[in-house]
Amino acid sequence: EGRLIDPYGGAQDLRDRVLRHVSDAFVEDPLRVLRVARFMARFAARGFRVHPATMTLMRDMAASGELSHLVAERVWTETRRALGEPSPQEYFRTLRECGALGAIFPEIDALFGVPQPERHHPEIDTGEHILLCLRLAAELGLSEQARFAVLVHDLGKALTPREHWPSHVGHEKLGAVAVRALCERLRVPVRHRELALAVCLHHTRCHRALEMRAPAIVSLLEDVDALRNGERFEEFLAACEADARGRSGLEQRPYAQADMLRRARAAAATVTAAPALARGLRGPQIAAEMHRLRCIEVARILGESHGE
């Protein structure tokens, strides 16, 4: 008959762009805290916000310690879906606002307040850098796996010696340990984990690619398995680009490293094992010879800037 039956005022909340719980039963399942955060990842771009009363309940639930008992698979399911939403950074921002981030993702929560050199990171705070990177990752249309890699690529910066801050020498290897632990705890799929580890360990090398000579470039390509797994290499490059551009005021800067490394990969891929086998080489000798020939091909394609 054209009448709206709306006992909870949902129509007005939609007009006001508000996410609000409808009963006290909300507190019975701590997973609802993550679900609200995921809805923010979906709807924040449309101007939605969490109602203050709902945020208060979420804070109470986080403070109660119930979130630490959530089953890993349920946490990962919500997180995975949130990473694929238009504004994945809002999932983690909302969890932090209600105090839940430290219980679910302590490695990520630890990044907030960790300084970085201002000349490279005008935003300074590492946690804010991660949120900027996630926003860029979504805008660039990165895959779910690449977005996860972006999320965890700098975990090591919370683990470097405080007396050396804002410098974070060695954060890549420290971060890899944290990435493995997080993936183990949440039972993250192998494909996500492998890409995340590659980005964590080698993103700074990717950023320096324009300064490298051929042997260093070939070593990078081999270390990220670029020659055997071209699809994952593209995800690796995309995640590194999101990191490079996820910085205040630098979102539009070009990332020429990606195209150069694609050219280098194409050149290195022309090398086969046939010449080494014809010379009677075996095992490690074949790998060493292929590496040498790849260096020659990459140096040739890069020309003057890298030389022979």
C-alpha positions as a printed NumPy array, in Angstrom:
array([[  0.   ,   0.   ,   0.   ],
       [  3.042,   2.274,  -0.201],
       [  3.512,   2.48 ,   3.577],
       [  7.006,   2.072,   5.034],
       [  7.21 ,  -0.04 ,   8.19 ],
       [ 10.436,   1.153,   9.811],
       [ 10.525,   0.55 ,  13.591],
       [ 14.233,   1.376,  13.909],
       [ 14.327,   4.578,  11.861],
       [ 16.495,   3.005,   9.174],
       [ 15.224,   5.254,   6.399],
       [ 16.313,   8.362,   8.264],
       [ 19.681,   6.8  ,   9.073],
       [ 20.17 ,   6.095,   5.367],
       [ 19.338,   9.701,   4.559],
       [ 21.727,  10.844,   7.284],
       [ 24.323,   8.263,   6.166],
       [ 24.651,   6.709,   9.594],
       [ 25.569,   3.133,  10.568],
       [ 23.679,   2.332,  13.786],
       [ 23.006,  -0.811,  15.82 ],
       [ 19.297,  -1.616,  16.298],
       [ 19.358,  -3.403,  19.666],
       [ 21.539,  -4.261,  22.624],
       [ 21.941,  -7.727,  21.112],
       [ 24.74 ,  -6.139,  19.074],
       [ 27.157,  -6.893,  21.915],
       [ 26.471, -10.644,  21.823],
       [ 28.83 , -11.257,  18.9  ],
       [ 32.205,  -9.447,  18.942],
       [ 32.571, -10.103,  15.217],
       [ 30.027,  -7.31 ,  14.705],
       [ 32.777,  -4.827,  15.562],
       [ 34.702,  -6.015,  12.491],
       [ 31.533,  -6.013,  10.412],
       [ 30.818,  -2.364,  11.199],
       [ 34.409,  -1.567,  10.242],
       [ 33.934,  -3.473,   6.973],
       [ 30.758,  -1.525,   6.23 ],
       [ 32.792,   1.644,   6.705],
       [ 35.277,   0.324,   4.138],
       [ 32.339,  -0.06 ,   1.758],
       [ 30.335,   3.078,   2.504],
       [ 32.719,   5.742,   3.863],
       [ 33.251,   7.1  ,   0.356],
       [ 29.504,   7.815,   0.25 ],
       [ 29.724,   9.874,   3.414],
       [ 28.644,   7.272,   5.969],
       [ 29.835,   7.359,   9.571],
       [ 29.347,   5.199,  12.659],
       [ 26.701,   6.528,  15.049],
       [ 28.272,   7.689,  18.342],
       [ 26.162,   5.248,  20.383],
       [ 27.294,   2.352,  18.218],
       [ 30.913,   3.48 ,  18.481],
       [ 30.537,   3.545,  22.267],
       [ 29.308,  -0.05 ,  22.249],
       [ 32.207,  -1.043,  19.996],
       [ 34.675,   0.569,  22.394],
       [ 33.112,  -1.278,  25.321],
       [ 33.356,  -4.575,  23.432],
       [ 36.993,  -3.929,  22.55 ],
       [ 37.818,  -2.984,  26.148],
       [ 36.184,  -6.182,  27.448],
       [ 38.834,  -8.332,  25.759],
       [ 36.242, -10.407,  23.872],
       [ 37.79 ,  -9.652,  20.5  ],
       [ 40.928, -11.597,  21.371],
       [ 38.829, -14.783,  21.407],
       [ 37.516, -14.468,  17.858],
       [ 38.181, -17.465,  15.64 ],
       [ 41.   , -16.732,  13.191],
       [ 38.979, -17.771,  10.144],
       [ 36.19 , -15.33 ,  10.991],
       [ 38.663, -12.473,  11.448],
       [ 40.372, -13.252,   8.149],
       [ 37.046, -13.535,   6.279],
       [ 35.976, -10.048,   7.376],
       [ 39.435,  -8.612,   6.725],
       [ 39.696, -10.198,   3.299],
       [ 36.331,  -8.78 ,   2.293],
       [ 37.263,  -5.364,   3.696],
       [ 40.468,  -5.294,   1.656],
       [ 38.376,  -5.614,  -1.487],
       [ 36.086,  -2.693,  -0.642],
       [ 36.403,   0.819,  -2.158],
       [ 38.009,   2.272,   1.007],
       [ 39.912,  -0.551,   2.748],
       [ 41.832,   1.933,   4.881],
       [ 38.581,   2.807,   6.697],
       [ 38.326,  -0.739,   8.041],
       [ 41.572,  -0.328,   9.949],
       [ 40.886,   3.314,  10.831],
       [ 37.538,   2.331,  12.38 ],
       [ 39.054,  -0.582,  14.304],
       [ 41.675,   1.761,  15.699],
       [ 39.089,   4.395,  16.613],
       [ 37.152,   1.91 ,  18.746],
       [ 40.283,   0.399,  20.295],
       [ 39.982,  -2.967,  18.529],
       [ 43.018,  -2.754,  16.247],
       [ 45.484,  -3.599,  19.012],
       [ 43.569,  -6.755,  19.928],
       [ 43.203,  -8.059,  16.374],
       [ 46.186,  -6.605,  14.534],
       [ 48.759,  -5.608,  17.173],
       [ 51.503,  -5.499,  14.514],
       [ 49.596,  -2.831,  12.571],
       [ 48.46 ,  -0.915,  15.641],
       [ 52.114,  -0.665,  16.715],
       [ 52.937,   1.357,  13.578],
       [ 50.938,   4.397,  14.717],
       [ 53.246,   6.867,  16.387],
       [ 56.356,   5.428,  14.727],
       [ 58.122,   8.308,  12.898],
       [ 59.731,   8.158,   9.459],
       [ 62.153,  10.621,   7.796],
       [ 60.09 ,  13.618,   6.71 ],
       [ 62.001,  14.055,   3.433],
       [ 60.703,  10.674,   2.249],
       [ 57.454,  10.594,   4.233],
       [ 55.831,  14.005,   4.666],
       [ 53.07 ,  12.287,   6.679],
       [ 55.825,  11.121,   9.121],
       [ 53.639,   8.626,  11.038],
       [ 54.067,   5.06 ,   9.744],
       [ 50.506,   4.048,  10.589],
       [ 49.107,   6.972,   8.605],
       [ 51.436,   5.999,   5.757],
       [ 49.885,   2.518,   5.686],
       [ 46.385,   3.992,   5.491],
       [ 47.463,   6.276,   2.639],
       [ 48.993,   3.298,   0.827],
       [ 45.783,   1.296,   1.175],
       [ 43.787,   4.178,  -0.233],
       [ 46.143,   4.338,  -3.218],
       [ 45.978,   0.568,  -3.636],
       [ 42.203,   0.77 ,  -3.966],
       [ 42.359,   3.717,  -6.361],
       [ 44.878,   1.833,  -8.513],
       [ 42.607,  -1.218,  -8.583],
       [ 45.105,  -3.568,  -6.96 ],
       [ 44.179,  -7.191,  -6.328],
       [ 43.186,  -8.395,  -2.885],
       [ 46.564, -10.098,  -2.51 ],
       [ 48.435,  -6.918,  -3.42 ],
       [ 46.345,  -4.862,  -1.004],
       [ 47.251,  -7.261,   1.804],
       [ 50.927,  -6.945,   0.856],
       [ 50.58 ,  -3.151,   1.014],
       [ 48.994,  -3.442,   4.454],
       [ 51.889,  -5.37 ,   5.985],
       [ 54.919,  -4.179,   3.985],
       [ 56.275,  -1.896,   6.746],
       [ 55.582,  -3.955,   9.873],
       [ 59.31 ,  -3.98 ,  10.626],
       [ 59.376,  -0.242,  11.309],
       [ 57.77 ,  -0.853,  14.697],
       [ 60.574,  -3.293,  15.5  ],
       [ 63.686,  -1.239,  14.692],
       [ 65.65 ,   0.249,  17.636],
       [ 63.901,   3.353,  18.965],
       [ 67.205,   5.129,  19.439],
       [ 67.669,   5.067,  15.663],
       [ 64.242,   6.483,  14.756],
       [ 63.177,   7.956,  12.373],
       [ 65.668,   5.738,  10.506],
       [ 64.615,   2.115,  10.035],
       [ 67.646,   0.265,   8.711],
       [ 66.882,  -3.439,   8.386],
       [ 63.127,  -3.067,   8.771],
       [ 62.591,  -5.331,   5.783],
       [ 63.943,  -8.488,   7.447],
       [ 62.389,  -7.599,  10.792],
       [ 59.089,  -7.084,   9.031],
       [ 59.247, -10.469,   7.335],
       [ 59.275, -12.148,  10.757],
       [ 56.174, -10.168,  11.766],
       [ 54.421, -10.921,   8.471],
       [ 54.977, -14.651,   8.919],
       [ 53.621, -14.5  ,  12.481],
       [ 50.518, -12.544,  11.444],
       [ 49.824, -14.897,   8.537],
       [ 50.235, -17.926,  10.786],
       [ 47.927, -16.511,  13.447],
       [ 45.136, -15.584,  11.022],
       [ 45.73 , -18.536,   8.685],
       [ 46.256, -16.266,   5.716],
       [ 46.31 , -18.125,   2.379],
       [ 49.687, -19.063,   0.902],
       [ 49.304, -16.809,  -2.145],
       [ 48.708, -13.763,   0.055],
       [ 51.605, -14.679,   2.341],
       [ 54.158, -15.226,  -0.414],
       [ 53.401, -11.931,  -2.136],
       [ 53.379, -10.086,   1.194],
       [ 56.799, -11.482,   2.081],
       [ 58.23 , -10.538,  -1.319],
       [ 56.986,  -6.953,  -0.98 ],
       [ 58.097,  -6.686,   2.655],
       [ 61.608,  -7.943,   1.931],
       [ 62.249,  -6.202,  -1.392],
       [ 60.117,  -3.032,  -1.713],
       [ 63.046,  -0.735,  -0.894],
       [ 65.172,  -2.441,  -3.562],
       [ 62.375,  -1.888,  -6.057],
       [ 62.282,   1.822,  -5.153],
       [ 66.037,   2.063,  -5.864],
       [ 65.849,   0.235,  -9.2  ],
       [ 66.627,   3.323, -11.292],
       [ 69.95 ,   3.651,  -9.445],
       [ 70.971,   0.007,  -9.829],
       [ 73.317,  -1.589, -12.304],
       [ 72.369,  -4.71 , -14.192],
       [ 73.675,  -7.348, -11.709],
       [ 71.671,  -5.848,  -8.865],
       [ 68.55 ,  -5.661, -11.022],
       [ 68.893,  -9.275, -12.116],
       [ 69.351, -10.349,  -8.497],
       [ 66.153,  -8.507,  -7.569],
       [ 64.242, -10.187, -10.398],
       [ 65.505, -13.593,  -9.296],
       [ 64.795, -12.97 ,  -5.617],
       [ 61.132, -12.089,  -6.266],
       [ 60.763, -15.002,  -8.721],
       [ 59.85 , -12.557, -11.492],
       [ 61.114, -14.759, -14.293],
       [ 58.913, -17.719, -13.405],
       [ 55.844, -15.91 , -12.073],
       [ 55.012, -12.889, -14.184],
       [ 51.546, -12.399, -12.696],
       [ 52.865, -12.178,  -9.156],
       [ 55.661,  -9.876, -10.334],
       [ 53.023,  -7.453, -11.626],
       [ 51.308,  -7.575,  -8.229],
       [ 54.675,  -6.954,  -6.584],
       [ 55.272,  -3.878,  -8.747],
       [ 51.761,  -2.58 ,  -8.084],
       [ 52.183,  -2.927,  -4.32 ],
       [ 55.537,  -1.138,  -4.449],
       [ 53.977,   1.682,  -6.46 ],
       [ 51.215,   2.065,  -3.864],
       [ 53.918,   2.317,  -1.193],
       [ 55.897,   4.911,  -3.14 ],
       [ 52.838,   7.062,  -3.84 ],
       [ 51.067,   6.547,  -0.514],
       [ 52.679,   9.623,   0.978],
       [ 51.215,  13.049,   1.719],
       [ 51.476,  15.274,  -1.353],
       [ 53.239,  12.604,  -3.437],
       [ 50.202,  10.641,  -4.581],
       [ 50.529,  11.72 ,  -8.215],
       [ 54.255,  11.251,  -8.704],
       [ 55.241,   8.741, -11.418],
       [ 56.748,   5.38 , -10.589],
       [ 59.168,   4.816, -13.467],
       [ 60.796,   1.928, -11.633],
       [ 57.944,  -0.391, -12.622],
       [ 58.312,   0.082, -16.376],
       [ 62.081,  -0.2  , -16.195],
       [ 61.86 ,  -3.466, -14.264],
       [ 59.339,  -4.822, -16.746],
       [ 61.809,  -4.126, -19.552],
       [ 64.584,  -5.748, -17.556],
       [ 62.461,  -8.817, -16.91 ],
       [ 61.644,  -9.156, -20.608],
       [ 65.344,  -8.987, -21.464],
       [ 66.365, -11.468, -18.777],
       [ 63.626, -13.864, -19.863],
       [ 65.311, -14.346, -23.244],
       [ 68.078, -16.312, -21.529],
       [ 67.618, -20.1  , -21.485],
       [ 69.578, -22.963, -19.989],
       [ 70.438, -24.41 , -23.404],
       [ 73.9  , -22.785, -23.804],
       [ 74.933, -23.859, -20.309],
       [ 73.768, -27.412, -20.906],
       [ 75.598, -27.499, -24.23 ],
       [ 78.802, -26.614, -22.371],
       [ 78.262, -29.518, -19.991],
       [ 77.487, -27.364, -16.954],
       [ 75.393, -28.843, -14.157],
       [ 73.435, -27.749, -11.09 ],
       [ 74.682, -24.508,  -9.501],
       [ 76.941, -23.907, -12.5  ],
       [ 73.884, -23.601, -14.748],
       [ 72.25 , -21.094, -12.395],
       [ 75.437, -19.023, -12.229],
       [ 75.827, -18.992, -16.011],
       [ 72.197, -17.996, -16.553],
       [ 72.611, -15.189, -14.047],
       [ 75.693, -13.952, -15.932],
       [ 73.893, -14.018, -19.28 ],
       [ 70.859, -12.286, -17.813],
       [ 73.109,  -9.495, -16.561],
       [ 74.478,  -9.027, -20.072],
       [ 70.989,  -8.863, -21.591],
       [ 69.681,  -6.456, -18.96 ],
       [ 72.74 ,  -4.214, -19.305],
       [ 72.168,  -4.126, -23.057],
       [ 68.523,  -3.172, -22.836],
       [ 69.171,  -0.509, -20.193],
       [ 71.929,   1.037, -22.286],
       [ 73.895,   4.081, -21.223],
       [ 72.445,   4.575, -17.75 ],
       [ 73.69 ,   1.166, -16.619],
       [ 76.47 ,   0.288, -19.067],
       [ 77.785,  -3.181, -19.731]])
